[in-house]
Amino acid sequence: MFQQNMFDHHHHLLDMTNKSQEENELDMLNDEFESKSGTDIMEAPGSGDDQDPNQRPNKKKRYHRHTQHQIQEMESFFKECPHPDDKQRKELGRRLGLEPLQVKFWFQNKRTQMKAQHERHENTQLRNENEKLRMENIRYKEALTNAACPNCGGPAAIGEMSFDEHHLRIENARLRDEIDRISGIAAKYVGKPLLTYPHLTPQRSLDLGVGSFGTQSSLVGEIFGDGDLLRSVSGPTEADKPMIIELAVAAMEELIRMAQPGEALWMPSTDNSSESLNEDEYFRTFPRGIGPKPLGLKSEASRESVVVIMNHVNLVEILMDVNQWSNVFSSIVSRAMTLEVLSTGVAGNYNGALQVMTAEFQVPSPLVPTRENYFVRYCKQHSDGTWAVVDVSLDSLRPTSILRCRRRPSGCLIQELPNGYSKVTWVEHVEVDDRAVHNIYRSLVNSGLAFGAKRWVATLDRQCERLASSMANNIPAGDIGVITSPEGRKSMLKLAERMVLSFCTGVGASTAHTWTTLSGSGADDVRVMTRKSMDDPGRPPGIVLSAATSFWIPVPPKRVFDFLRDENSRSEWDILSNGGLVQEMAHIANGRDPGNCVSLLRVNSANSSQSNMLILQESCTDSTGSYVIYAPVDIVAMNVVLSGGDPDYVALLPSGFAILPDGPGEHGGGVLEVGSGGSLLTVAFQILVDSVPTAKLSLGSVATVNSLIKCTVERIKGAVARENA
């Protein structure tokens, strides 16, 4: 029988007389949290030695009143700098005849006042949005109620409707859910400010050059609106925060133990090629934690180490900044948001930082459901200089939610190495209901390559190499073609980064958008979704149709990857190139593997009456998966980029391929079935079907895209089968 968990006895940690290191750390975090609550500037009455010890102290405080001149000066300074540092506060206090602490508290109060005003405005917007959605819902209901068959005049059946009318029914159901959720939120927050405000998180910039993974929050959740995830989960209550702090401290201790080599917690495989968690030993070692494993969930635990070309400071920065973290791990993290920062750390870095987050993790295929987690992330520098970042689920704080996945303490240890390198040890430990995973992906998910530590470290290693390449101030010998300046090289890499991020965000099974299956229920059915593109300089305006399909082929992943990225074989599968000759105009190597590169391709049309086409392509590969992502680009706009111009205004609609292994490795005797060394291939297209955003999508457009993607799949299957013969 399991012992009672931390949520039942969260105060038990303080019962011991001699405090452990964990308790001291907990006290420091609690002290810091409580010290932030004071906003009034006051003085307590004197407490002389002759005061009666039994007499209750006078509760009345004496408040300081600022002069009109002092208030005007501080108001003026606040407009320029709402967060003055110590030096600025001292100078301002000296000038106005105030103590630095008085200045500090005035600015704290002013920021709180501004925040409250902003939140009241947002509540009003939320109620207006709710009303608009209600009206739209009524209009959609009337449209569906009045729909009639053009032949008989009776009520129309789904099969007889146009694609747009059929899509209205799906949209109507989604709107009902949206109205219910927004109504609940509006009722919860009417009359009081929101508990969280994500735009007030600390803005720490990581200046790593033009190609760095900087703030691109507009791309995180770009297809579905980046506020959707925040509205579905609220931040913690004040009563929950001490419990969250205790949980984070205990999770950090657990992560350190789990990451240590030689621990009895891990059992090596018979050939020592991998290791698995000894669950009995785990629960004996950590009897409290977040409680026993819920019924219906299965455990996934893995551990991997890697040496990466990035210093520990920048690694910690990436992990603690939600935008950088989402961008670096865009193939794994489909959406993420920081809901509340409980502590920003001490000594000018992230040591002691604590933040409540929500994130959605994905495999690049509509056939694998995403995993959503609500968790706290805690960062700490240990006495030996090692940094650790740990996540642990907070799902017990919202018991009304359906628990499909939760994170036991997971994260990484970062050790500084010479010459700017770091050793990263990653631990992933989750409990998940994976029954909805499609059969062809089950072996991959069970192997840990889909969501486990190996995928995280392989992705981190590849992205660190890419980042190091983007920071190069010269043009390396491996680069060829029309790139003539370091600025042009950086602009092209930044454009390719946005293309990859856009592709990864829209190819998975994120709950933020709904795929519509065009036929049957097979694995290789085509799934589509539509969206309107308006007022976005990085995307062409109009109606965009996204289509994707996933299937298994009995060919090793490396062979499929090499075939799809090779410009010489492109005409064998790319219908839009019309059989024209494809030439590589520019090539930027951005990793040790020759498959990790960015290319600019020119398709020379076989028809002299048609103009040539430029295609930007990035291919990347590691031991857990590969991608070939491309987008047609305007020749004039690309010339601006190659000259070092701003790539954010180049319109892109990325398409491409995600190539994953079908299991843990190759087997002898050839590739005969799923799990024996073949490939899981996802093909995803984005096509502008109408340049007018207000136009209606026709069934003809859907049929054309469906035919295009199916023809492409058949061409790929035939071509790689011939190569593999």
Secondary structure, DSSP 4 states (H G I P E B T S, - for coil): -PPP-TTTSTTGGG--SS--HHHHHHHHHHHHHHHTT----EEPPP--TTS-TTSPPP---EE----HHHHHHHHHHHHH-SS--HHHHHHHHHHHT--HHHHHHHHHHHHHHHHHHHHHHHHHHHHHHHHHHHHHHHHHHHHHHT-B-TTT-SBPPGGGS-HHHHHHHHHHHHHHHHHHHHHHHHHHHTTS--S--GGGS--------TTS----GGGTTTTT-TTHHHHHS----GGGHHHHHHHHHHHHHHHHHHHSTT-TTEEE-TTSS-EEE-HHHHHHH-SSTT-SPPTT-EEEEEEEEEEESS-HHHHHHHHHSHHHHHHHTTTTEEEEEEEEEEE--STTSSTT-EEEEEEEE--SSTTSB-EEEEEEEEEEE-TTS-EEEEEEE-GGG-TTS--SEEE-SEEEEEEE-GGG-EEEEEEEEEEE--TTS-HHHHHHHHHTTTTSHHHHHHHHHHHHHHHHHHT-SS--TT-EES--SHHHHHHHHHHHHHHHHHHHHHHSB-TTS--EE-SSS-TT--EEEEEEE-S-TTS-SEEEEEEEEEEEESS-HHHHHHHHH-GGGGGGT-GGGTT-EEEEEEEEE-SSSTT-EEEEEEEE-SSTTSPPEEEEEEEEEETTEEEEEEEEE-HHHHHHHHTT--GGGS----EEEEEEESSSS--TT---STTSS-EEEEEEEEEEEES-TTSPPPHHHHHHHHHHHHHHHHHHHHHHHHHH-
